[in-house]
Amino acid sequence: MPRPLEALIHVDALHHNLQRARDCAPDARVWAVVKANAYGHGIERAFEGLRAADGFALLDIAEAQRLRKLDWRGPILLLEGVFEARDLEWCSRLGLWHVVHCDEQIDWLAQHKTEWPHRVFLKMNTGMNRLGFTPPAFRSAWARLSALPQVDEVSLMTHFSDADGPRGISQQAALFFTTCADLSGERSLCNSAGTLRHAQDAKVRGDWVRPGIMLYGSSPDYPEHDAAHWGLQATMTLKSQLIAIQHLKAGDTVGYGSRFVADRDMRLGVVACGYADGYPRHAPDGTPLMVDGARVPLIGRVSMDMVTVDLSAAPQARVGSEATLWGHGPQLDGHATELSIDEVARHCGTVGYELMCALSQRVPVSAV
Ligand SMILES: *Cc1c(COP(=O)(O)O)cnc(C)c1O
């Protein structure tokens, strides 16, 4: 028998979450963001659930090639654009649309020989200060791009730094709208948080939304709102089994560094999943897992291949019991059980994004 750890990708949930993005942004088109190997889900598996999207947005030409191999003929957008002039040949060959965020990318396009003019998304830096032209530089970049024979339509985009929080988007959105008021071209502003929280405003919604994390069933503004609040379904389950049980006496310690000290006699379960599988090593005592569908707290430091849990809340648990790191658990008393990736991430001081992206190569993944 292989090691009992596996990840399951819930294809129907991907489809459902994509529909939620559509509901939030009626009559906008949807870029399904599938960068980072579809947030750890695998491009090929994610594609099964997301093929109703209007286009796919990602970073790597190699990932774009994988989508073309799946026979996706629709739009693909490179969210960081090209990294060197030669990448433009791949864009021509694979029919990729690309973001233009700096002068160098315009220089490369001006030198590029192509049969078909390229669709580009010109990016404005409205305060995120990562990629894009500042508002004063944006208009001249637009004019320069629009005049190039290598360029077809120019669309306009920006990215919000605070769509998920109290600062909100109003300053950045106002700067964007003012700067491009009289420029033609489609607009794209919203990531998941923008789509869920701000896309009721048709202007903010624009022509294209760019949801990522919401497609994967994680709430971008957790804990203010959880996935259930937004009607999102978990798309990834990470599950394993108990491979050993220990009986601790008061005063016994657990694992490396003896971080956990038992204050009473207790049963401890050993789960076959560790940081080499992508489970966060810095998970503190009390981080929730499920055993046979019952919530149990992690105790002791996470090691490379194992984590340890307090089985007080799962007295029937034995070697072979199902352990859920996140996602869907087995039925318990006739009810479905679930442990949200956002809740696990919160305990570990991170976000659902990081946990799903960190799933490691050695974990077998299957679509269900
Ligand atoms: C990653 C990314 C997104 C998706 O962000 P989520 O928070 O996952 O929805 C949207 N737009 C750009 C430019 C991105 O890089």
The ligand as a Gaussian input file, in Angstrom:
#p B3LYP/6-31G(d) Opt

LIG

0 1
 C       -3.093000      36.451000      -8.928000
 C       -3.769000      37.571000      -9.593000
 C       -5.163000      37.667000      -9.572000
 C       -6.035000      36.711000      -8.764000
 O       -5.974000      37.099000      -7.426000
 P       -6.888000      36.375000      -6.312000
 O       -6.646000      37.165000      -5.091000
 O       -6.358000      34.995000      -6.191000
 O       -8.258000      36.414000      -6.812000
 C       -5.758000      38.687000     -10.284000
 N       -5.017000      39.585000     -10.976000
 C       -3.666000      39.541000     -11.003000
 C       -2.910000      40.553000     -11.767000
 C       -2.995000      38.533000     -10.312000
 O       -1.669000      38.483000     -10.340000

